[in-house]
Amino acid sequence: MSVTSPLLQPVSLAGIPLRNRVALAPMTRARAGQSRIPNALMAEYYRQRAGAGLIVTEATVVGDYGIGWSDTPGIYTDAMVEGWKATTAAVHAAGGAIFLQLWHCGRASHSSFLGGKLPAAPSAIAITGEGIHTPTGKQPYETPRALEIDEISRIVADYGRAARSALAAGFDGVEIHGANGYLVDTFLQSKTNQRTDEYGGSVANRYRFLKEIVEAVTAEIPAGRVGVRLSPNGVFNDMGSPDYREQFTYVASQLDPLGLAYLHVMDGLGFGFHGLGEPMTLAEFRKVFRAPLIANCGYTIETAEAAIADGHADLVAIGRPFISNPDLVERIRHDWPLADMAAVSDWYSPTGAKGYTDFPTYSA
């Protein structure tokens, strides 16, 4: 770790110049309050971490029907667009670039978030696991209802509107969250998509929902301002399909000619591995996707440097170490030690600043 670190070299994302190859990974921090309007505390959090070459925000819902987590932000009202402007202005004033991650929780939600309505998914298949934290306490996962065709069209259109709103709020681009068992991922994977219409069955049909979202988004903003996130190896939210390698290779190959800013691949196994074969690697994605690749999930500074040096990744997204090290890039530059990981109990602290914006920068 030093000024010669591969992580500190500049890179361009479809014409967007980045100072270094460190990305702040999207992490749900739950500080937007019940209004879900981004606020000054959030602007300060992102400003503190604007040393990253690229910031990808926490997942941000495209409509109130996609909520599945308390106090997370949205991008579906004028007030939310205005609220985000403080964050983008702060990051840009600090010399950073910032993309907004677009989200629909899908079956990883609960009726208590949705006015009593069941969460929606490609098929009526529930998550197995301990349950979900809701406004009324921890509850068992519910069996979602399968989306109707007209609902799918509405959601697709709302992704396009959300992308347009993101640029109006000052973001440099958007990232479509297609990972971690949320709605887009559940359409992609055979484990959770058992539809018999044009959105299910074949590898190509399971890609159709993401394809239409990308088309809607790029009809509103330039393709070079759009990234996509995938998690081919993960088990988060009860995911993992036997045909994962075929499916995700196909998805990446279809995204390749579109001129996107990047593909963000959760290739690491830090969130668990489904074990249905060998893990997919960045090298596999590099064969079918020529635009920049962002690596993610469980990377240390050392393994991130190796991924860049070996040509497997163009950027590496770092998450949890960035929580307690707002000056992470400067610590890399000067070979300063990293602070201890923040306590999990503080990650979503209801007191706001605690475990969020109260971490000090390095002092010798």
DRENSEFI-854306 format. One record per residue: residue in three letters; residue number from 1; x, y, z of N, C-alpha, C in turn. Coordinates in pm, whole numbers. Layout:
REM DRENSEFI-854306
   residu   num      n_X      n_Y      n_Z     ca_X     ca_Y     ca_Z      c_X      c_Y      c_Z
      ALA   NUM        X        Y        Z        X        Y        Z        X        Y        Z
...
This chain:
REM DRENSEFI-854306
   residu   num      n_X      n_Y      n_Z     ca_X     ca_Y     ca_Z      c_X      c_Y      c_Z
      MET     1       84     -119        0        0        0        0       89      125        0
      SER     2       79      203     -106      159      324     -116      107      407     -231
      VAL     3      177      518     -257      138      604     -368      149      530     -501
      THR     4      226      421     -505      240      344     -629      135      235     -641
      SER     5       42      227     -549      -60      124     -552     -140      129     -681
      PRO     6     -167       14     -744     -254       14     -863     -390       77     -836
      LEU     7     -436       73     -713     -565      131     -679     -568      283     -694
      LEU     8     -450      345     -694     -443      490     -698     -427      546     -838
      GLN     9     -427      459     -938     -413      505    -1076     -547      552    -1130
      PRO    10     -549      657    -1211     -676      708    -1266     -734      611    -1367
      VAL    11     -865      626    -1392     -934      543    -1489    -1053      623    -1540
      SER    12    -1104      585    -1656    -1220      654    -1713    -1335      556    -1729
      LEU    13    -1455      600    -1693    -1576      522    -1716    -1655      592    -1826
      ALA    14    -1643      542    -1947    -1717      598    -2061    -1706      750    -2066
      GLY    15    -1583      800    -2045    -1559      943    -2052    -1569     1016    -1919
      ILE    16    -1610      947    -1813    -1613     1008    -1680    -1477      982    -1615
      PRO    17    -1394     1085    -1594    -1262     1062    -1535    -1271     1037    -1384
      LEU    18    -1204      933    -1339    -1199      901    -1197    -1056      912    -1148
      ARG    19    -1038      966    -1028     -904      991     -975     -831      864     -936
      ASN    20     -904      760     -904     -843      634     -863     -941      521     -890
      ARG    21     -898      401     -859     -975      281     -893    -1045      219     -772
      VAL    22    -1062      298     -668    -1135      255     -550    -1279      304     -562
      ALA    23    -1374      214     -548    -1515      252     -546    -1570      230     -405
      LEU    24    -1651      322     -360    -1727      299     -238    -1844      209     -275
      ALA    25    -1846       88     -221    -1952       -7     -253    -2086       41     -199
      PRO    26    -2193       12     -268    -2326       47     -216    -2356      -31      -89
      MET    27    -2392       41       16    -2424      -23      144    -2546       44      205
      THR    28    -2645      -34      239    -2763       19      305    -2724       70      443
      ARG    29    -2753      197      470    -2716      257      598    -2838      309      676
      ALA    30    -2954      317      612    -3081      343      681    -3081      470      765
      ARG    31    -3049      582      701    -3050      711      772    -3146      811      709
      ALA    32    -3229      769      615    -3318      864      548    -3445      893      627
      GLY    33    -3471      817      733    -3591      839      812    -3717      789      744
      GLN    34    -3829      808      810    -3955      755      758    -3998      824      630
      SER    35    -3953      946      608    -3990     1018      486    -3918      962      364
      ARG    36    -3803      894      387    -3717      841      281    -3660      949      192
      ILE    37    -3659     1073      242    -3599     1185      171    -3453     1199      215
      PRO    38    -3357     1194      123    -3217     1211      160    -3195     1343      234
      ASN    39    -3104     1342      330    -3090     1455      420    -2944     1500      433
      ALA    40    -2923     1603      515    -2790     1661      530    -2691     1563      591
      LEU    41    -2736     1477      681    -2647     1378      742    -2594     1282      635
      MET    42    -2680     1242      545    -2637     1155      436    -2537     1227      344
      ALA    43    -2562     1353      318    -2468     1430      235    -2331     1434      299
      GLU    44    -2326     1450      429    -2197     1453      500    -2129     1317      495
      TYR    45    -2203     1210      509    -2146     1075      501    -2077     1052      368
      TYR    46    -2143     1085      259    -2084     1064      128    -1969     1162      102
      ARG    47    -1982     1285      150    -1873     1381      134    -1745     1329      200
      GLN    48    -1759     1272      320    -1643     1221      390    -1569     1114      310
      ARG    49    -1640     1042      226    -1584      928      153    -1561      959        5
      ALA    50    -1562     1089      -28    -1549     1131     -167    -1407     1117     -220
      GLY    51    -1314     1068     -139    -1181     1035     -189    -1184      915     -281
      ALA    52    -1289      835     -274    -1305      722     -366    -1316      774     -508
      GLY    53    -1259      699     -603    -1273      739     -742    -1418      743     -784
      LEU    54    -1496      646     -735    -1639      639     -766    -1715      602     -640
      ILE    55    -1822      672     -614    -1917      636     -508    -2040      577     -574
      VAL    56    -2083      460     -527    -2213      407     -563    -2297      413     -437
      THR    57    -2408      483     -443    -2489      504     -323    -2553      374     -274
      GLU    58    -2605      383     -155    -2691      279     -103    -2808      254     -199
      ALA    59    -2864      135     -194    -2977      101     -280    -3093      196     -253
      THR    60    -3154      244     -362    -3255      349     -354    -3377      307     -435
      VAL    61    -3492      299     -369    -3609      241     -434    -3666      333     -541
      VAL    62    -3713      270     -650    -3767      345     -764    -3916      374     -748
      GLY    63    -3980      313     -649    -4122      336     -622    -4156      283     -484
      ASP    64    -4262      334     -425    -4296      292     -289    -4336      145     -283
      TYR    65    -4373       87     -395    -4408      -55     -400    -4285     -147     -394
      GLY    66    -4166      -88     -400    -4043     -168     -396    -3970     -162     -265
      ILE    67    -4029      -98     -164    -3963      -83      -34    -3954     -218       37
      GLY    68    -3843     -239      108    -3828     -360      187    -3735     -344      305
      TRP    69    -3705     -219      340    -3609     -191      446    -3647      -57      509
      SER    70    -3641      -49      640    -3676       74      709    -3574      184      682
      ASP    71    -3623      306      663    -3541      428      659    -3444      435      542
      THR    72    -3470      360      436    -3388      370      317    -3443      479      225
      PRO    73    -3358      540      141    -3404      651       58    -3476      606      -68
      GLY    74    -3544      703     -129    -3612      679     -255    -3571      782     -359
      ILE    75    -3623      764     -482    -3599      856     -592    -3727      867     -675
      TYR    76    -3843      868     -606    -3971      865     -678    -4061      984     -648
      THR    77    -4012     1084     -574    -4089     1207     -554    -3998     1327     -580
      ASP    78    -4060     1442     -604    -3981     1565     -623    -3898     1597     -500
      ALA    79    -3954     1573     -380    -3881     1602     -257    -3756     1515     -245
      MET    80    -3764     1392     -289    -3647     1304     -286    -3540     1352     -381
      VAL    81    -3581     1394     -500    -3485     1447     -597    -3415     1569     -538
      GLU    82    -3491     1658     -477    -3431     1776     -415    -3339     1737     -300
      GLY    83    -3382     1639     -222    -3300     1594     -109    -3165     1540     -151
      TRP    84    -3162     1468     -263    -3035     1410     -310    -2938     1517     -359
      LYS    85    -2987     1635     -396    -2899     1738     -453    -2790     1780     -356
      ALA    86    -2818     1776     -226    -2715     1812     -128    -2601     1711     -130
      THR    87    -2633     1584     -147    -2531     1480     -153    -2446     1494     -278
      THR    88    -2508     1507     -394    -2429     1516     -517    -2343     1641     -518
      ALA    89    -2397     1752     -467    -2317     1876     -463    -2197     1860     -372
      ALA    90    -2216     1794     -258    -2106     1776     -163    -1997     1687     -221
      VAL    91    -2036     1580     -287    -1939     1489     -346    -1863     1556     -460
      HIS    92    -1933     1629     -545    -1867     1698     -656    -1775     1808     -607
      ALA    93    -1813     1879     -502    -1727     1984     -446    -1597     1925     -393
      ALA    94    -1603     1798     -350    -1484     1730     -300    -1408     1659     -411
      GLY    95    -1452     1675     -536    -1380     1617     -649    -1417     1476     -684
      GLY    96    -1529     1425     -630    -1568     1287     -652    -1673     1271     -761
      ALA    97    -1700     1146     -794    -1807     1109     -888    -1901     1014     -815
      ILE    98    -2030     1021     -847    -2128      944     -770    -2241      894     -861
      PHE    99    -2268      763     -851    -2380      698     -919    -2485      660     -816
      LEU   100    -2610      666     -855    -2722      626     -770    -2762      484     -803
      GLN   101    -2767      397     -702    -2809      258     -726    -2961      247     -719
      LEU   102    -3021      194     -826    -3167      182     -839    -3211       44     -795
      TRP   103    -3321       37     -717    -3354      -83     -639    -3503     -108     -637
      HIS   104    -3538     -233     -639    -3672     -283     -604    -3646     -410     -524
      CYS   105    -3700     -417     -403    -3668     -528     -314    -3733     -660     -355
      GLY   106    -3841     -654     -431    -3905     -778     -472    -3954     -859     -353
      ARG   107    -3926     -989     -355    -3977    -1077     -250    -3905    -1055     -117
      ALA   108    -3792     -984     -118    -3719     -954        6    -3782     -833       74
      SER   109    -3911     -841       92    -3989     -736      156    -4097     -803      240
      HIS   110    -4191     -723      288    -4298     -774      375    -4418     -682      361
      SER   111    -4535     -738      383    -4658     -660      366    -4665     -538      458
      SER   112    -4592     -541      569    -4595     -426      660    -4525     -304      601
      PHE   113    -4440     -323      500    -4381     -211      427    -4472     -161      316
      LEU   114    -4571     -242      277    -4642     -221      152    -4792     -200      172
      GLY   115    -4829     -143      286    -4970     -115      311    -5056     -238      318
      GLY   116    -4998     -349      363    -5073     -473      377    -5072     -562      254
      LYS   117    -5016     -514      142    -5009     -595       21    -4887     -687       27
      LEU   118    -4901     -803      -32    -4788     -896      -36    -4677     -840     -125
      PRO   119    -4551     -870      -92    -4443     -834     -184    -4459     -907     -317
      ALA   120    -4397     -853     -421    -4412     -908     -555    -4281     -967     -604
      ALA   121    -4290    -1064     -692    -4174    -1135     -744    -4211    -1195     -879
      PRO   122    -4113    -1252     -950    -4149    -1319    -1076    -4241    -1438    -1054
      SER   123    -4217    -1512     -944    -4299    -1630     -912    -4329    -1631     -763
      ALA   124    -4431    -1705     -725    -4476    -1710     -585    -4390    -1810     -506
      ILE   125    -4264    -1772     -486    -4168    -1856     -415    -4108    -1774     -303
      ALA   126    -4124    -1820     -179    -4079    -1744      -63    -3932    -1767      -34
      ILE   127    -3870    -1670       31    -3735    -1686       85    -3743    -1781      204
      THR   128    -3649    -1873      213    -3637    -1954      333    -3528    -1894      420
      GLY   129    -3553    -1886      548    -3456    -1825      637    -3521    -1781      765
      GLU   130    -3447    -1703      842    -3491    -1665      976    -3602    -1561      977
      GLY   131    -3615    -1485      869    -3719    -1383      865    -3661    -1247      833
      ILE   132    -3748    -1147      831    -3712    -1013      786    -3745     -911      895
      HIS   133    -3659     -811      908    -3685     -702     1002    -3784     -605      937
      THR   134    -3893     -578     1006    -4000     -495      952    -4033     -383     1051
      PRO   135    -4117     -288     1011    -4157     -182     1104    -4230     -235     1227
      THR   136    -4278     -359     1221    -4349     -418     1335    -4267     -528     1402
      GLY   137    -4135     -525     1380    -4048     -627     1438    -4013     -736     1338
      LYS   138    -3937     -834     1383    -3895     -940     1293    -4013    -1031     1263
      GLN   139    -4032    -1059     1133    -4146    -1138     1087    -4098    -1249      994
      PRO   140    -4173    -1359      986    -4138    -1463      888    -4151    -1408      746
      TYR   141    -4071    -1461      655    -4086    -1423      514    -4223    -1468      464
      GLU   142    -4282    -1386      379    -4411    -1418      319    -4391    -1474      178
      THR   143    -4486    -1554      135    -4483    -1599       -4    -4530    -1484      -91
      PRO   144    -4446    -1439     -185    -4484    -1323     -266    -4588    -1362     -370
      ARG   145    -4649    -1262     -427    -4738    -1285     -539    -4660    -1266     -669
      ALA   146    -4697    -1340     -772    -4632    -1327     -902    -4680    -1201     -973
      LEU   147    -4589    -1125    -1026    -4623    -1002    -1096    -4702    -1030    -1224
      GLU   148    -4801     -945    -1249    -4873     -948    -1376    -4793     -873    -1483
      ILE   149    -4821     -902    -1609    -4746     -841    -1719    -4755     -689    -1715
      ASP   150    -4875     -635    -1688    -4888     -490    -1688    -4811     -426    -1574
      GLU   151    -4797     -497    -1463    -4717     -446    -1352    -4569     -441    -1390
      ILE   152    -4523     -542    -1461    -4384     -545    -1505    -4355     -423    -1592
      SER   153    -4444     -391    -1683    -4425     -276    -1770    -4418     -147    -1689
      ARG   154    -4498     -135    -1585    -4495      -15    -1502    -4364       -2    -1428
      ILE   155    -4316     -113    -1374    -4189     -109    -1301    -4075      -71    -1395
      VAL   156    -4073     -130    -1513    -3971      -97    -1611    -3972       53    -1641
      ALA   157    -4090      109    -1663    -4102      252    -1691    -4052      335    -1574
      ASP   158    -4077      289    -1452    -4033      364    -1335    -3882      363    -1319
      TYR   159    -3815      258    -1364    -3669      261    -1365    -3620      372    -1458
      GLY   160    -3682      386    -1573    -3645      493    -1664    -3666      629    -1603
      ARG   161    -3783      648    -1540    -3812      776    -1474    -3712      803    -1363
      ALA   162    -3678      698    -1286    -3583      715    -1176    -3445      757    -1227
      ALA   163    -3404      701    -1341    -3275      739    -1399    -3275      886    -1439
      ARG   164    -3383      929    -1500    -3395     1071    -1539    -3392     1160    -1415
      SER   165    -3460     1118    -1310    -3461     1194    -1185    -3323     1198    -1121
      ALA   166    -3249     1089    -1133    -3114     1085    -1075    -3024     1189    -1140
      LEU   167    -3028     1200    -1272    -2946     1303    -1336    -2994     1443    -1300
      ALA   168    -3125     1460    -1281    -3178     1589    -1238    -3129     1624    -1098
      ALA   169    -3103     1521    -1017    -3053     1543     -881    -2903     1564     -878
      GLY   170    -2837     1554     -993    -2695     1581     -999    -2604     1461    -1003
      PHE   171    -2661     1340    -1008    -2577     1221    -1013    -2506     1211    -1147
      ASP   172    -2389     1149    -1146    -2314     1127    -1268    -2369     1010    -1348
      GLY   173    -2444      923    -1283    -2502      808    -1349    -2581      725    -1251
      VAL   174    -2626      609    -1298    -2703      518    -1214    -2648      377    -1227
      GLU   175    -2669      299    -1123    -2639      156    -1127    -2768       79    -1105
      ILE   176    -2799      -13    -1195    -2916      -98    -1182    -2879     -216    -1092
      HIS   177    -2947     -227     -980    -2916     -333     -883    -2979     -464     -931
      GLY   178    -2895     -549     -990    -2942     -678    -1038    -2886     -793     -958
      ALA   179    -2858     -769     -830    -2787     -868     -746    -2863     -897     -618
      ASN   180    -2807     -991     -541    -2842    -1013     -399    -2986    -1055     -373
      GLY   181    -3050    -1116     -470    -3183    -1170     -445    -3295    -1069     -443
      TYR   182    -3269     -948     -494    -3377     -851     -506    -3447     -873     -641
      LEU   183    -3538     -787     -678    -3631     -821     -786    -3563     -860     -916
      VAL   184    -3468     -779     -962    -3405     -810    -1091    -3334     -945    -1086
      ASP   185    -3262     -971     -978    -3190    -1098     -964    -3286    -1216     -964
      THR   186    -3401    -1201     -902    -3496    -1313     -897    -3558    -1341    -1033
      PHE   187    -3563    -1242    -1121    -3605    -1268    -1259    -3496    -1344    -1334
      LEU   188    -3369    -1313    -1307    -3260    -1376    -1380    -3244    -1524    -1345
      GLN   189    -3273    -1561    -1223    -3233    -1694    -1175    -3348    -1795    -1180
      SER   190    -3315    -1914    -1226    -3415    -2020    -1242    -3471    -2066    -1108
      LYS   191    -3397    -2048    -1001    -3447    -2088     -868    -3571    -2010     -831
      THR   192    -3576    -1885     -871    -3685    -1796     -828    -3778    -1754     -941
      ASN   193    -3740    -1784    -1064    -3824    -1750    -1180    -3872    -1878    -1245
      GLN   194    -3998    -1911    -1220    -4059    -2029    -1279    -4179    -1991    -1367
      ARG   195    -4171    -1872    -1425    -4277    -1824    -1513    -4278    -1904    -1643
      THR   196    -4394    -1908    -1707    -4407    -1978    -1835    -4439    -1880    -1949
      ASP   197    -4435    -1750    -1919    -4459    -1650    -2023    -4325    -1601    -2078
      GLU   198    -4326    -1486    -2144    -4205    -1436    -2210    -4097    -1390    -2113
      TYR   199    -4127    -1387    -1984    -4029    -1347    -1884    -3969    -1465    -1808
      GLY   200    -3997    -1586    -1850    -3944    -1702    -1780    -3918    -1818    -1873
      GLY   201    -3856    -1922    -1818    -3830    -2042    -1896    -3688    -2049    -1945
      SER   202    -3656    -1981    -2052    -3523    -1987    -2112    -3429    -1885    -2049
      VAL   203    -3301    -1903    -2074    -3200    -1808    -2030    -3232    -1668    -2086
      ALA   204    -3268    -1663    -2213    -3299    -1534    -2276    -3424    -1470    -2216
      ASN   205    -3525    -1550    -2190    -3648    -1494    -2133    -3626    -1443    -1991
      ARG   206    -3544    -1512    -1915    -3519    -1465    -1779    -3440    -1334    -1778
      TYR   207    -3366    -1309    -1884    -3292    -1183    -1897    -3384    -1069    -1942
      ARG   208    -3501    -1100    -1995    -3586     -999    -2058    -3618     -881    -1966
      PHE   209    -3647     -907    -1840    -3683     -798    -1747    -3567     -700    -1734
      LEU   210    -3446     -750    -1709    -3330     -662    -1700    -3307     -592    -1834
      LYS   211    -3321     -663    -1943    -3303     -603    -2076    -3396     -484    -2094
      GLU   212    -3522     -500    -2057    -3618     -392    -2073    -3587     -275    -1980
      ILE   213    -3538     -305    -1859    -3499     -198    -1767    -3383     -118    -1826
      VAL   214    -3282     -189    -1876    -3167     -120    -1936    -3213      -35    -2054
      GLU   215    -3303      -86    -2135    -3354      -10    -2248    -3429      115    -2201
      ALA   216    -3511      101    -2096    -3586      215    -2045    -3492      320    -1986
      VAL   217    -3390      275    -1916    -3295      367    -1854    -3213      439    -1960
      THR   218    -3163      365    -2059    -3079      427    -2161    -3159      508    -2262
      ALA   219    -3290      496    -2259    -3374      587    -2338    -3383      724    -2272
      GLU   220    -3352      729    -2142    -3362      854    -2066    -3227      921    -2043
      ILE   221    -3122      841    -2028    -2988      895    -2002    -2887      817    -2089
      PRO   222    -2770      873    -2115    -2673      803    -2200    -2631      668    -2141
      ALA   223    -2608      571    -2228    -2566      438    -2181    -2437      444    -2102
      GLY   224    -2349      540    -2137    -2223      555    -2064    -2240      608    -1924
      ARG   225    -2362      636    -1885    -2392      679    -1747    -2467      569    -1671
      VAL   226    -2458      446    -1720    -2536      336    -1662    -2445      217    -1632
      GLY   227    -2453      166    -1510    -2386       42    -1472    -2488      -61    -1429
      VAL   228    -2446     -186    -1425    -2532     -296    -1380    -2454     -380    -1281
      ARG   229    -2521     -421    -1174    -2458     -504    -1071    -2519     -644    -1072
      LEU   230    -2432     -747    -1068    -2473     -887    -1068    -2402     -962     -955
      SER   231    -2465    -1071     -909    -2405    -1155     -804    -2418    -1302     -843
      PRO   232    -2333    -1350     -931    -2348    -1487     -982    -2320    -1597     -881
      ASN   233    -2242    -1564     -778    -2199    -1668     -683    -2275    -1666     -551
      GLY   234    -2359    -1566     -530    -2411    -1540     -397    -2531    -1622     -354
      VAL   235    -2547    -1629     -222    -2663    -1696     -161    -2751    -1598      -84
      PHE   236    -2711    -1471      -79    -2788    -1373       -3    -2932    -1372      -49
      ASN   237    -3025    -1365       46    -3168    -1373       18    -3206    -1504      -50
      ASP   238    -3135    -1612      -12    -3173    -1748      -54    -3162    -1767     -204
      MET   239    -3049    -1722     -260    -3029    -1735     -404    -2928    -1845     -437
      GLY   240    -2914    -1871     -566    -2824    -1973     -618    -2899    -2071     -706
      SER   241    -2866    -2073     -836    -2937    -2158     -933    -2839    -2250    -1004
      PRO   242    -2881    -2372    -1037    -2788    -2468    -1099    -2728    -2420    -1231
      ASP   243    -2802    -2339    -1307    -2754    -2293    -1437    -2695    -2152    -1430
      TYR   244    -2638    -2118    -1313    -2588    -1982    -1290    -2481    -1941    -1392
      ARG   245    -2391    -2032    -1426    -2283    -1994    -1517    -2337    -1961    -1657
      GLU   246    -2427    -2043    -1706    -2488    -2017    -1836    -2566    -1886    -1834
      GLN   247    -2644    -1864    -1726    -2729    -1746    -1719    -2646    -1618    -1714
      PHE   248    -2548    -1611    -1625    -2476    -1486    -1607    -2376    -1459    -1719
      THR   249    -2323    -1563    -1781    -2241    -1542    -1899    -2325    -1481    -2010
      TYR   250    -2447    -1532    -2026    -2538    -1479    -2128    -2571    -1333    -2098
      VAL   251    -2604    -1302    -1973    -2640    -1165    -1937    -2526    -1070    -1970
      ALA   252    -2405    -1104    -1929    -2291    -1017    -1955    -2267    -1000    -2105
      SER   253    -2283    -1107    -2181    -2261    -1098    -2326    -2365    -1009    -2393
      GLN   254    -2487    -1008    -2340    -2592     -924    -2395    -2573     -777    -2357
      LEU   255    -2517     -753    -2241    -2491     -616    -2197    -2369     -557    -2267
      ASP   256    -2278     -641    -2312    -2150     -596    -2366    -2162     -493    -2478
      PRO   257    -2246     -513    -2579    -2247     -418    -2691    -2322     -288    -2665
      LEU   258    -2374     -270    -2546    -2464     -157    -2521    -2391      -27    -2485
      GLY   259    -2260      -33    -2463    -2185       88    -2430    -2205      137    -2289
      LEU   260    -2231       44    -2197    -2252       82    -2057    -2124      133    -1992
      ALA   261    -2140      202    -1880    -2024      254    -1807    -1942      141    -1748
      TYR   262    -2011       39    -1694    -1939      -71    -1630    -2035     -185    -1597
      LEU   263    -1974     -299    -1563    -2045     -412    -1504    -1983     -435    -1368
      HIS   264    -2066     -437    -1266    -2023     -449    -1126    -2055     -593    -1083
      VAL   265    -1951     -674    -1068    -1968     -817    -1042    -1928     -850     -898
      MET   266    -2021     -906     -824    -1990     -955     -690    -1929    -1094     -704
      ASP   267    -1801    -1095     -739    -1733    -1221     -762    -1680    -1283     -633
      GLY   268    -1658    -1200     -532    -1608    -1250     -404    -1713    -1332     -332
      LEU   269    -1668    -1409     -234    -1757    -1502     -165    -1787    -1457      -22
      GLY   270    -1769    -1328        4    -1787    -1277      139    -1928    -1285      191
      PHE   271    -2028    -1292      102    -2168    -1308      143    -2213    -1453      135
      GLY   272    -2117    -1545      119    -2151    -1685      105    -2150    -1729      -40
      PHE   273    -2138    -1860      -61    -2133    -1917     -195    -2231    -2032     -205
      HIS   274    -2308    -2037     -314    -2410    -2140     -328    -2352    -2279     -352
      GLY   275    -2228    -2290     -394    -2162    -2420     -406    -2217    -2510     -514
      LEU   276    -2280    -2452     -617    -2341    -2532     -723    -2245    -2558     -839
      GLY   277    -2119    -2537     -815    -2013    -2552     -915    -1897    -2466     -870
      GLU   278    -1803    -2439     -958    -1694    -2350     -925    -1742    -2205     -930
      PRO   279    -1692    -2119     -841    -1733    -1978     -846    -1698    -1915     -981
      MET   280    -1787    -1829    -1029    -1756    -1753    -1149    -1650    -1648    -1116
      THR   281    -1560    -1623    -1208    -1449    -1531    -1186    -1459    -1410    -1277
      LEU   282    -1383    -1307    -1241    -1378    -1189    -1325    -1320    -1221    -1462
      ALA   283    -1228    -1317    -1467    -1169    -1355    -1595    -1275    -1407    -1691
      GLU   284    -1374    -1478    -1639    -1483    -1526    -1724    -1564    -1410    -1779
      PHE   285    -1591    -1312    -1694    -1668    -1197    -1739    -1588    -1112    -1836
      ARG   286    -1458    -1105    -1815    -1374    -1026    -1904    -1379    -1079    -2048
      LYS   287    -1402    -1208    -2064    -1407    -1267    -2197    -1530    -1221    -2275
      VAL   288    -1636    -1183    -2204    -1762    -1151    -2274    -1809    -1007    -2250
      PHE   289    -1735     -931    -2168    -1774     -793    -2140    -1650     -706    -2147
      ARG   290    -1646     -613    -2243    -1524     -537    -2271    -1514     -405    -2198
      ALA   291    -1625     -350    -2151    -1622     -224    -2078    -1565     -249    -1938
      PRO   292    -1541     -143    -1860    -1482     -163    -1727    -1560     -260    -1639
      LEU   293    -1485     -338    -1563    -1540     -429    -1464    -1507     -377    -1325
      ILE   294    -1607     -379    -1238    -1586     -347    -1097    -1599     -477    -1018
      ALA   295    -1494     -509     -942    -1495     -627     -856    -1552     -589     -720
      ASN   296    -1608     -688     -650    -1670     -656     -522    -1687     -782     -437
      CYS   297    -1691     -760     -307    -1731     -857     -206    -1612     -923     -139
      GLY   298    -1576     -869      -22    -1475     -930       62    -1332     -897       26
      TYR   299    -1311     -801      -62    -1174     -766     -101    -1103     -690       12
      THR   300     -977     -727       35     -888     -648      118     -811     -551       28
      ILE   301     -735     -462       88     -654     -373        6     -557     -454      -80
      GLU   302     -500     -556      -21     -401     -637      -93     -464     -714     -209
      THR   303     -577     -777     -185     -640     -853     -294     -698     -759     -399
      ALA   304     -740     -640     -358     -789     -541     -454     -675     -495     -545
      GLU   305     -559     -469     -486     -444     -429     -567     -408     -537     -667
      ALA   306     -414     -663     -623     -381     -774     -713     -480     -784     -828
      ALA   307     -608     -763     -800     -710     -771     -905     -688     -665    -1012
      ILE   308     -645     -546     -971     -616     -440    -1067     -487     -472    -1142
      ALA   309     -384     -508    -1069     -253     -534    -1130     -259     -648    -1231
      ASP   310     -341     -749    -1202     -351     -865    -1291     -443     -841    -1410
      GLY   311     -510     -725    -1413     -598     -692    -1524     -736     -753    -1516
      HIS   312     -769     -813    -1403     -901     -875    -1390    -1011     -771    -1368
      ALA   313     -978     -664    -1295    -1076     -560    -1264    -1020     -424    -1301
      ASP   314    -1109     -330    -1330    -1069     -192    -1355    -1085     -106    -1231
      LEU   315    -1182     -141    -1147    -1201      -81    -1016    -1236     -193     -919
      VAL   316    -1219     -166     -790    -1262     -259     -686    -1350     -182     -589
      ALA   317    -1470     -232     -566    -1562     -170     -471    -1535     -225     -332
      ILE   318    -1513     -135     -238    -1484     -172     -100    -1597     -119      -13
      GLY   319    -1650     -205       73    -1765     -168      153    -1733     -146      300
      ARG   320    -1739     -250      379    -1733     -236      524    -1610     -162      575
      PRO   321    -1490     -183      519    -1376     -103      567    -1395       47      549
      PHE   322    -1478       88      453    -1504      229      429    -1592      290      537
      ILE   323    -1666      206      610    -1753      259      715    -1671      330      821
      SER   324    -1570      263      872    -1490      319      982    -1363      387      935
      ASN   325    -1342      391      804    -1225      460      746    -1271      555      637
      PRO   326    -1331      668      673    -1379      759      570    -1268      809      478
      ASP   327    -1144      809      529    -1027      852      452     -951      731      397
      LEU   328    -1022      628      357     -959      503      315     -855      524      205
      VAL   329     -887      606      107     -793      626       -3     -664      690       46
      GLU   330     -674      786      137     -554      848      191     -474      749      275
      ARG   331     -540      659      341     -468      556      418     -391      463      323
      ILE   332     -451      433      208     -380      354      108     -259      433       55
      ARG   333     -281      561       25     -177      644      -34      -54      655       57
      HIS   334      -79      668      188       31      692      282       71      568      361
      ASP   335       10      454      326       41      331      396        9      340      545
      TRP   336     -101      410      576     -147      420      713     -234      299      747
      PRO   337     -234      254      872     -316      138      908     -465      172      904
      LEU   338     -546       68      882     -690       87      883     -744       78     1025
      ALA   339     -848      156     1052     -917      148     1181     -992       16     1189
      ASP   340    -1022      -25     1312    -1099     -148     1333    -1237     -135     1270
      MET   341    -1293     -249     1234    -1426     -251     1174    -1530     -196     1271
      ALA   342    -1622     -119     1220    -1730      -65     1303    -1817     -176     1358
      ALA   343    -1872     -155     1476    -1962     -253     1536    -2089     -265     1452
      VAL   344    -2132     -388     1431    -2253     -412     1352    -2372     -339     1413
      SER   345    -2375     -329     1544    -2488     -263     1613    -2499     -116     1576
      ASP   346    -2390      -58     1522    -2391       83     1484    -2422      106     1336
      TRP   347    -2423        0     1258    -2439       19     1114    -2570       89     1080
      TYR   348    -2674       56     1154    -2807      113     1126    -2859      187     1250
      SER   349    -2768      255     1320    -2800      320     1446    -2913      421     1431
      PRO   350    -3017      411     1516    -3126      509     1509    -3084      648     1556
      THR   351    -2965      659     1617    -2918      790     1664    -2857      872     1552
      GLY   352    -2849      815     1432    -2806      894     1318    -2657      895     1298
      ALA   353    -2587      991     1358    -2445     1010     1333    -2360      895     1386
      LYS   354    -2403      834     1496    -2323      728     1558    -2306      612     1460
      GLY   355    -2181      572     1440    -2152      464     1348    -2172      501     1202
      TYR   356    -2180      631     1175    -2211      678     1040    -2115      789      998
      THR   357    -2124      903     1064    -2037     1016     1028    -1941     1054     1140
      ASP   358    -1931      971     1244    -1849     1008     1360    -1714      939     1364
      PHE   359    -1670      878     1254    -1541      811     1252    -1431      913     1216
      PRO   360    -1322      914     1292    -1215     1012     1266    -1127      971     1147
      THR   361    -1065     1069     1087     -961     1042      989     -832     1006     1063
      TYR   362     -735      956      989     -611      906     1052     -533     1020     1114
      SER   363     -479      993     1231     -391     1088     1300     -270     1012     1349
      ALA   364     -152     1053     1308      -28      984     1346        2     1000     1494
